[in-house]
Amino acid sequence: MAAKINGLIQKNSSGEAMKRCLLSCQALYGDIVQMQAGCAAAIKNGKLDEVSSSFDMSASGAKECENGFSKSSVASLLTEEDDNAFKLTKLGAALLNFPH
């Protein structure tokens, strides 16, 4: 995702609003990746509340990225990626709550 956003920033000819949105999304996705890095270990250690919180924050980050485009009145270049990230984190949360 970082490579795609970097490429979009470099190719951006849509102005400062688009660049701000892309930079914001880049930061949000950086946070998402950082949060998810420890999830496997947290699951193994039984810290399911911590993992659930991480999934919720990740889903919120994906939505925040998409909403940033709307607030800036520019067309999102990351709609599919934002939707996929949101759905994947919600799927992870659902699986986490599935009876074992």
For each residue, the residues with C-beta under 8 A, 3 or more apart:
1: 4 5 29 33 81 85
2: 5 6 26 29 30
3: 6 7
4: 1 7 8 78 81
5: 1 2 8 9 22 25 26 29 78
6: 2 3 9 10 26
7: 3 4 10 11
8: 4 5 11 12 22 77 78
9: 5 6 12 19 22 23 26
10: 6 7
11: 7 8
12: 8 9 15 18 19 22
13:
14: 17 18 19 74
15: 12 18 19 74
16: 19 20
17: 14 20 21 72 73 74
18: 12 14 15 21 22 72 74 77
19: 9 12 14 15 16 22 23
20: 16 17 23 24 68 72
21: 17 18 24 25 65 68 69 72 74 76
22: 5 8 9 12 18 19 25 26 77 78
23: 9 19 20 26 27
24: 20 21 27 28 64 65 68
25: 5 21 22 28 29 65 68 78 82
26: 2 5 6 9 22 23 29 30
27: 23 24 30 31
28: 24 25 31 32 61 62 64 65
29: 1 2 5 25 26 32 33 61 65 85
30: 2 26 27 33 34
31: 27 28 34 35 57 61
32: 28 29 35 36 57 58 61 62 85
33: 1 29 30 36 37
34: 30 31 37
35: 31 32 38 39 54 57 58
36: 32 33 39 54 58
37: 33 34
38: 35 41 42 54
39: 35 36 42 43 51 54 55 92
40: 43 44
41: 38 44 45
42: 38 39 45 47 48 50 51 54
43: 39 40 46 47 48 51 96
44: 40 41
45: 41 42
46: 43
47: 42 43 50 51
48: 42 43 51 52 96
49: 52 53
50: 42 47 53 54
51: 39 42 43 47 48 54 55 96
52: 48 49 55 56 93 96 97
53: 49 50 56 57
54: 35 36 38 39 42 50 51 57 58
55: 39 51 52 58 59 89 90 92 93 96
56: 52 53 59 60 89 93
57: 31 32 35 53 54 60 61
58: 32 35 36 54 55 61 62 85 89
59: 55 56 62 63 85 86 89 90 93
60: 56 57 63 64
61: 28 29 31 32 57 58 64 65 85
62: 28 32 58 59 65 66 82 83 85 86 89
63: 59 60 66 67 82 86
64: 24 28 60 61 67 68
65: 21 24 25 28 29 61 62 68 69 78 82
66: 62 63 69 70 76 78 79 82 83
67: 63 64 70 71
68: 20 21 24 25 64 65 71 72
69: 21 65 66 72 74 75 76 77 78
70: 66 67 73 76
71: 67 68
72: 17 18 20 21 68 69
73: 17 70
74: 14 15 17 18 21 69
75: 69
76: 21 66 69 70 79 82
77: 8 18 22 69
78: 4 5 8 22 25 65 66 69 81 82
79: 66 76 82 83
80: 83 84
81: 1 4 78 84 85
82: 25 62 63 65 66 76 78 79 85 86
83: 62 66 79 80 86 87
84: 80 81 87 88
85: 1 29 32 58 59 61 62 81 82 88 89
86: 59 62 63 82 83 89 90
87: 83 84 90 91
88: 84 85 91 92
89: 55 56 58 59 62 85 86 92 93
90: 55 59 86 87 93 94
91: 87 88 94 95
92: 39 55 88 89 95 96
93: 52 55 56 59 89 90 96 97
94: 90 91 97 98
95: 91 92 98
96: 43 48 51 52 55 92 93
97: 52 93 94
98: 94 95
99:
100:
